[in-house]
Amino acid sequence: MLSYTSLIDEVEVVLQDSTNATWGATGYTTELPQAVKRALVRVAKYKAHVVRVPIAVETRTGTASSTSTSHLVDATNAQFLSTDVGKIVYNSTDKTRAVITAYTSTSDVTLSRDIMASGENYNLYNEGCINEFQINLSDVTDYIKVDRIEYPLGSPRNFEIDGDILTIGIDSMPYDTADDDVEKHAYVWFAKRHKLSQLTDLIGAVDLPAGYSEGDTSMVIDGLQSSGTIEADQEFTISGLPQVYTVTADATITTNEATVTFYPGLEADIDNDTVVTFTSSTLDWQTEPVVINLSAGEAALNKSVNIIKWVNGASTELAKVTDEVAQAIADLDSGRATIGEVGTETSQYLQYAREGLANANGFMNNAASFIRQGSSTGRALESWGQNKMALAERELQGMCSGSKYKLYPRS
């Protein structure tokens, strides 16, 4: 598929503006890059880029082994993790809830409220959740909708979403996430906007002698291009791992190296010098030409309302009218003052005034011409842009297949 630069070039060809005389293309905030960015989102509403992301489920339970003010102590299970901060503790004995605010040890966490006493039972839930059937999607910020979900992997489920909280359509959780070697994730397929990388070198390598561990969400990558930016939402894969990872914040490349934060966490340990490959484009042979036409059409529509250069031309001519009229008035005043005086040329001042008014009329005609040209150009661009976008929309509609609701088992 086309690289970012090549796709922008194709948009310029459609617009007949390969030299960027009319539409800017340098820098991500100029006209054509912004039009492409919006086209990538628009196309995804019909034919999305779908990515599978594992989201942790939380089903641990236990009993407080001792009483400690605003703490939950469970020395029996010793099952707490540093990543539990933010999760919900539900006291199933007293029907009260609190948030884990700090991790002390595998047997002790700090709570936002004093709700636990020795002998009372508890459940752990994901952040923002009220039961073990819910997962929190807030870490995934670049999606349009949830396409489907499986829990465990290979078992499709119905689901409901309220804000960032997804409830899995299941009657009982098949696993206790405190156990080893059990499924600890629901697998969510997110429909996302399409991505088009601006990187010129898509290959890098892990840069840490000790490598990185399962669950890490940041790593140093070297072997990149000499400079540039790895943009947020850029996707990449790691050799030997099937997961697609998404960059969560812009990372500046300095001397062929960058520190990249990403989501989800690593699904396994990785060694130093493991190859990292950034995704050039998520478009395919169907969606690529549609993005090109949508981008060109939107750029034309945006320019159709921008007749500033014509308005500026008209303003310049109107300013000249003002000057000529002012001079004509001054000449008339001078001529009027000389009436009846011997040796004066009153008629000469009158001639100056006539010439000034004639010049003013010419400038008025020029201003009207600028306005007519601007109006005509704007209408032509608007019509052309609308036609291009309408054609692209029809192509997108032809790609759509009707969605069908399926009822999956809750057991």
C-alpha positions as CSV (number, residue, x, y, z in Angstrom):
1,M,0.0,0.0,0.0
2,L,1.0,3.6,-0.4
3,S,3.2,5.4,2.1
4,Y,2.0,8.6,3.8
5,T,4.0,10.7,1.4
6,S,2.9,8.8,-1.7
7,L,-0.8,9.1,-0.7
8,I,-0.5,12.8,-0.2
9,D,1.1,13.0,-3.7
10,E,-1.9,11.1,-5.1
11,V,-4.3,13.6,-3.5
12,E,-2.3,16.4,-5.1
13,V,-2.6,14.7,-8.5
14,V,-6.4,14.5,-8.1
15,L,-6.5,18.2,-7.2
16,Q,-4.1,19.0,-10.1
17,D,-1.8,20.8,-7.5
18,S,1.4,18.9,-7.5
19,T,3.4,22.0,-6.6
20,N,1.1,22.9,-3.7
21,A,0.3,26.3,-5.2
22,T,-3.2,26.1,-3.7
23,W,-3.2,23.5,-1.0
24,G,-0.6,23.1,1.7
25,A,0.9,19.7,2.4
26,T,4.0,20.5,4.6
27,G,3.5,19.7,8.2
28,Y,0.8,17.7,9.8
29,T,-1.4,20.7,10.6
30,T,-1.7,22.0,7.0
31,E,-4.6,21.4,4.7
32,L,-4.0,18.1,2.9
33,P,-2.6,16.2,6.0
34,Q,-5.7,17.4,8.0
35,A,-8.0,16.3,5.1
36,V,-6.4,12.9,5.0
37,K,-6.6,12.5,8.8
38,R,-10.4,13.2,8.7
39,A,-10.8,10.8,5.7
40,L,-9.2,8.0,7.7
41,V,-11.8,8.4,10.4
42,R,-14.7,8.7,7.9
43,V,-13.7,5.5,6.0
44,A,-13.5,3.6,9.3
45,K,-17.1,4.3,10.0
46,Y,-17.9,2.1,7.0
47,K,-15.0,-0.3,6.9
48,A,-13.0,-0.1,10.2
49,H,-9.5,-1.1,11.1
50,V,-10.2,-3.8,13.7
51,V,-7.6,-4.6,16.4
52,R,-7.8,-7.3,19.1
53,V,-6.8,-6.1,22.6
54,P,-6.7,-8.2,25.7
55,I,-8.4,-6.5,28.7
56,A,-7.9,-7.9,32.2
57,V,-10.8,-9.4,34.0
58,E,-10.8,-9.4,37.8
59,T,-12.4,-12.2,39.9
60,R,-10.2,-12.6,43.0
61,T,-11.9,-13.1,46.3
62,G,-10.7,-13.5,49.9
63,T,-11.2,-12.9,53.6
64,A,-9.5,-10.2,55.7
65,S,-7.1,-11.9,58.1
66,S,-6.8,-9.0,60.5
67,T,-8.2,-5.5,61.1
68,S,-6.3,-2.4,60.1
69,T,-7.9,1.1,59.7
70,S,-8.4,1.9,56.0
71,H,-6.5,-1.2,55.0
72,L,-7.3,-4.6,53.6
73,V,-5.0,-7.2,55.0
74,D,-5.1,-10.8,53.7
75,A,-2.1,-12.8,54.8
76,T,-3.8,-16.0,53.9
77,N,-4.0,-15.5,50.1
78,A,-1.2,-12.9,49.8
79,Q,-2.6,-12.1,46.4
80,F,-2.3,-8.3,46.0
81,L,-0.3,-6.7,43.2
82,S,1.2,-3.3,42.7
83,T,-1.1,-2.9,39.6
84,D,-4.2,-3.3,41.9
85,V,-4.1,0.5,42.8
86,G,-7.3,2.0,41.5
87,K,-9.3,-1.3,41.6
88,I,-12.4,-1.7,43.7
89,V,-12.7,-3.7,46.9
90,Y,-16.2,-4.9,47.6
91,N,-17.0,-6.0,51.2
92,S,-19.5,-8.8,50.5
93,T,-20.2,-9.1,54.2
94,D,-21.2,-5.5,54.8
95,K,-22.1,-4.6,51.2
96,T,-19.7,-1.7,51.1
97,R,-17.0,-0.5,48.6
98,A,-13.7,1.3,48.6
99,V,-10.9,2.0,46.1
100,I,-7.4,0.7,46.5
101,T,-5.2,3.8,46.9
102,A,-1.8,2.3,47.6
103,Y,0.0,-1.0,47.5
104,T,2.1,-2.0,50.6
105,S,2.7,-5.7,50.1
106,T,1.1,-8.8,48.6
107,S,-0.8,-9.0,51.9
108,D,-1.7,-5.4,52.5
109,V,-3.3,-2.6,50.5
110,T,-4.5,0.9,51.5
111,L,-8.2,1.7,50.9
112,S,-10.0,5.0,50.4
113,R,-12.5,4.1,53.2
114,D,-12.3,2.0,56.3
115,I,-14.6,-0.8,55.3
116,M,-12.7,-4.1,56.2
117,A,-12.4,-5.9,59.4
118,S,-11.0,-9.3,60.3
119,G,-13.1,-12.2,59.1
120,E,-15.1,-10.2,56.5
121,N,-15.2,-11.4,52.9
122,Y,-14.2,-9.3,49.9
123,N,-14.2,-9.3,46.1
124,L,-11.8,-7.4,43.8
125,Y,-13.3,-5.7,40.8
126,N,-11.7,-3.7,38.0
127,E,-11.3,0.1,38.3
128,G,-14.7,1.8,38.0
129,C,-16.6,-1.6,38.0
130,I,-19.3,-2.9,40.3
131,N,-19.0,-6.6,39.6
132,E,-16.6,-9.3,38.2
133,F,-18.4,-9.3,34.9
134,Q,-17.1,-5.9,34.0
135,I,-13.9,-4.6,32.4
136,N,-12.7,-1.1,31.9
137,L,-11.9,0.2,28.4
138,S,-10.5,3.6,29.4
139,D,-6.9,2.7,28.4
140,V,-8.0,2.3,24.8
141,T,-8.7,5.8,23.6
142,D,-8.6,5.6,19.8
143,Y,-11.6,3.4,19.0
144,I,-14.9,4.1,17.2
145,K,-16.8,1.2,18.7
146,V,-16.4,-2.3,20.1
147,D,-16.8,-4.8,17.3
148,R,-17.0,-8.0,19.3
149,I,-15.7,-9.7,22.5
150,E,-14.6,-13.2,23.4
151,Y,-14.2,-14.6,26.9
152,P,-12.5,-16.9,27.2
153,L,-10.7,-16.6,23.9
154,G,-12.7,-18.5,21.3
155,S,-16.0,-18.0,23.1
156,P,-18.0,-15.0,21.7
157,R,-20.2,-13.1,24.1
158,N,-22.9,-10.5,24.0
159,F,-22.0,-7.3,25.9
160,E,-23.3,-3.9,27.1
161,I,-21.3,-0.7,27.3
162,D,-21.9,2.2,29.7
163,G,-19.2,4.9,29.2
164,D,-15.8,3.1,29.6
165,I,-17.3,0.1,31.4
166,L,-18.2,-3.1,29.4
167,T,-20.3,-5.8,30.9
168,I,-19.7,-9.3,29.6
169,G,-22.9,-11.3,28.9
170,I,-22.1,-14.3,31.0
171,D,-23.8,-15.8,34.1
172,S,-20.8,-17.0,36.0
173,M,-17.1,-16.4,35.6
174,P,-15.3,-19.6,34.6
175,Y,-11.9,-18.7,36.2
176,D,-10.5,-17.3,39.4
177,T,-7.8,-14.9,38.3
178,A,-5.9,-15.6,41.5
179,D,-5.0,-19.0,40.0
180,D,-2.0,-19.6,37.8
181,D,-2.4,-20.8,34.2
182,V,-6.0,-19.6,33.8
183,E,-7.5,-17.1,31.3
184,K,-7.1,-13.7,32.9
185,H,-8.3,-11.6,29.9
186,A,-11.3,-10.9,27.9
187,Y,-10.4,-10.3,24.2
188,V,-12.0,-7.2,22.7
189,W,-12.0,-6.4,19.0
190,F,-12.0,-2.6,18.7
191,A,-13.1,-0.9,15.4
192,K,-10.6,2.0,15.1
193,R,-9.8,4.7,12.6
194,H,-7.3,3.8,9.9
195,K,-3.6,4.7,10.5
196,L,-1.1,6.0,8.1
197,S,2.5,6.4,9.4
198,Q,4.7,9.3,8.6
199,L,7.8,7.3,9.5
200,T,10.3,6.8,6.7
201,D,12.0,3.9,8.4
202,L,9.6,1.3,9.9
203,I,12.1,-1.1,11.5
204,G,13.7,-0.8,14.9
205,A,15.0,-3.0,17.7
206,V,14.5,-3.4,21.5
207,D,17.4,-1.5,23.2
208,L,17.9,-2.9,26.8
209,P,20.5,-5.5,27.6
210,A,18.1,-7.2,30.1
211,G,15.2,-7.0,27.7
212,Y,11.7,-6.2,29.0
213,S,9.2,-8.1,31.1
214,E,5.6,-9.2,30.5
215,G,3.2,-6.3,31.3
216,D,5.7,-3.5,30.6
217,T,4.2,-0.6,28.8
218,S,7.3,1.4,27.9
219,M,10.6,0.5,26.1
220,V,13.5,2.1,24.4
221,I,13.8,1.3,20.6
222,D,16.9,2.0,18.6
223,G,17.9,1.4,15.0
224,L,15.3,3.9,13.8
225,Q,15.6,6.8,11.4
226,S,17.9,9.6,12.6
227,S,15.1,12.0,13.7
228,G,11.4,12.5,13.6
229,T,8.4,11.7,15.7
230,I,6.6,8.4,16.4
231,E,3.1,9.7,16.7
232,A,0.5,8.7,19.3
233,D,-1.8,6.0,17.8
234,Q,1.0,4.6,15.7
235,E,0.8,0.8,15.7
236,F,3.7,-1.7,15.8
237,T,4.4,-5.4,16.3
238,I,7.2,-7.3,18.0
239,S,8.8,-10.2,16.5
240,G,7.5,-13.5,18.0
241,L,4.4,-11.9,19.5
242,P,1.0,-11.8,17.8
243,Q,-0.3,-8.7,19.6
244,V,-0.6,-5.3,17.8
245,Y,0.6,-2.5,20.1
246,T,-0.5,1.1,20.0
247,V,1.7,4.1,20.9
248,T,0.0,6.2,23.6
249,A,2.0,9.4,23.4
250,D,4.2,11.1,20.8
251,A,7.8,9.9,21.1
252,T,10.7,12.0,19.7
253,I,13.4,10.2,17.8
254,T,16.9,11.4,18.7
255,T,20.0,9.9,17.1
256,N,18.0,6.8,15.9
257,E,16.5,6.1,19.3
258,A,13.2,6.8,21.1
259,T,11.4,5.8,24.3
260,V,8.0,4.6,23.4
261,T,5.0,4.1,25.7
262,F,2.3,1.8,24.4
263,Y,-0.8,-0.2,25.1
264,P,-1.5,-3.1,26.0
265,G,1.3,-4.2,28.1
266,L,3.7,-6.8,26.7
267,E,2.2,-10.2,26.5
268,A,5.5,-11.9,27.2
269,D,9.1,-11.2,28.1
270,I,11.2,-9.9,25.2
271,D,15.0,-9.9,24.7
272,N,17.4,-7.1,23.7
273,D,17.6,-6.6,19.9
274,T,14.2,-8.1,19.2
275,V,12.9,-6.6,16.0
276,V,10.1,-4.0,16.3
277,T,8.1,-3.2,13.1
278,F,5.9,-0.1,12.8
279,T,2.8,-0.3,10.6
280,S,3.0,1.8,7.5
281,S,-0.7,1.8,6.6
282,T,-3.9,-0.1,7.7
283,L,-5.6,0.7,4.4
284,D,-6.3,-1.9,1.7
285,W,-6.8,-1.8,-2.1
286,Q,-10.5,-0.9,-1.6
287,T,-10.2,1.9,1.0
288,E,-7.0,3.6,-0.2
289,P,-8.6,5.2,-3.3
290,V,-11.6,6.2,-1.3
291,V,-9.3,8.0,1.2
292,I,-7.6,9.8,-1.7
293,N,-11.0,11.0,-3.2
294,L,-12.4,12.0,0.2
295,S,-9.3,14.0,1.1
296,A,-9.3,15.8,-2.3
297,G,-13.1,16.5,-2.0
298,E,-12.8,17.9,1.5
299,A,-9.8,20.0,0.6
300,A,-11.8,21.5,-2.4
301,L,-14.8,22.2,-0.2
302,N,-12.7,23.9,2.5
303,K,-11.0,26.1,-0.2
304,S,-14.4,26.9,-1.8
305,V,-15.3,29.1,1.2
306,N,-11.8,30.7,1.3
307,I,-11.9,33.5,-1.3
308,I,-9.6,35.6,0.8
309,K,-7.2,36.3,-2.1
310,W,-10.1,37.5,-4.2
311,V,-11.5,39.6,-1.4
312,N,-8.0,41.1,-0.8
313,G,-7.8,42.0,-4.5
314,A,-11.2,43.7,-4.3
315,S,-10.2,45.5,-1.2
316,T,-7.1,46.8,-2.8
317,E,-9.1,48.1,-5.8
318,L,-11.7,49.7,-3.6
319,A,-9.0,51.5,-1.7
320,K,-7.8,53.0,-4.9
321,V,-11.4,54.1,-5.6
322,T,-11.4,56.0,-2.3
323,D,-8.1,57.7,-3.1
324,E,-9.3,58.8,-6.6
325,V,-12.7,60.1,-5.3
326,A,-10.9,62.0,-2.6
327,Q,-8.6,63.6,-5.1
328,A,-11.5,64.5,-7.4
329,I,-13.3,66.2,-4.6
330,A,-10.1,68.1,-3.8
331,D,-9.8,69.2,-7.4
332,L,-13.4,70.3,-7.5
333,D,-12.9,72.4,-4.4
334,S,-9.8,73.9,-5.9
335,G,-11.7,74.7,-9.1
336,R,-14.6,76.2,-7.2
337,A,-12.3,78.5,-5.3
338,T,-10.8,80.0,-8.6
339,I,-14.2,80.8,-10.2
340,G,-14.2,84.5,-11.3
341,E,-10.5,85.0,-10.7
342,V,-8.4,86.4,-13.5
343,G,-5.7,84.1,-14.9
344,T,-6.9,80.9,-13.3
345,E,-7.8,77.6,-15.1
346,T,-11.0,76.5,-13.4
347,S,-11.7,74.2,-16.3
348,Q,-8.4,72.4,-15.7
349,Y,-9.4,71.4,-12.2
350,L,-12.7,70.2,-13.5
351,Q,-10.8,68.0,-16.0
352,Y,-8.7,66.6,-13.2
353,A,-11.9,65.7,-11.3
354,R,-13.4,64.0,-14.3
355,E,-10.3,62.0,-14.8
356,G,-10.2,61.0,-11.2
357,L,-13.8,59.8,-11.2
358,A,-13.1,57.9,-14.4
359,N,-10.2,56.2,-12.7
360,A,-12.4,55.4,-9.7
361,N,-15.0,53.8,-11.9
362,G,-12.2,51.6,-13.5
363,F,-11.1,50.5,-10.1
364,M,-14.7,49.8,-9.1
365,N,-15.0,47.5,-12.2
366,N,-11.8,45.8,-11.2
367,A,-13.1,45.1,-7.6
368,A,-16.4,43.7,-9.1
369,S,-14.3,41.5,-11.3
370,F,-12.3,40.1,-8.3
371,I,-15.6,39.4,-6.5
372,R,-17.1,37.6,-9.5
373,Q,-13.9,35.5,-10.0
374,G,-13.9,34.6,-6.3
375,S,-17.6,33.6,-6.4
376,S,-17.2,31.6,-9.6
377,T,-14.1,29.8,-8.3
378,G,-15.8,29.1,-4.9
379,R,-18.9,27.6,-6.6
380,A,-16.8,25.5,-8.9
381,L,-14.7,24.1,-6.1
382,E,-17.7,23.4,-4.0
383,S,-19.5,21.5,-6.8
384,W,-16.3,19.5,-7.6
385,G,-15.6,18.7,-3.9
386,Q,-19.2,17.6,-3.3
387,N,-19.1,15.3,-6.3
388,K,-15.9,13.7,-5.2
389,M,-17.1,13.1,-1.7
390,A,-20.5,11.8,-2.9
391,L,-18.7,9.3,-5.2
392,A,-16.5,8.2,-2.3
393,E,-19.5,7.8,0.0
394,R,-21.2,5.6,-2.5
395,E,-18.1,3.4,-2.7
396,L,-18.0,3.2,1.1
397,Q,-21.6,2.2,1.2
398,G,-20.9,-0.6,-1.3
399,M,-18.3,-2.0,1.1
400,C,-20.7,-2.3,4.0
401,S,-22.3,-5.6,4.9
402,G,-25.4,-5.4,7.1
403,S,-24.6,-6.1,10.8
404,K,-26.5,-9.0,12.3
405,Y,-27.3,-9.4,16.0
406,K,-26.3,-12.8,17.4
407,L,-27.3,-14.2,20.8
408,Y,-24.3,-16.0,22.3
409,P,-24.5,-18.5,25.2
410,R,-24.2,-17.0,28.7
411,S,-22.7,-20.2,30.2
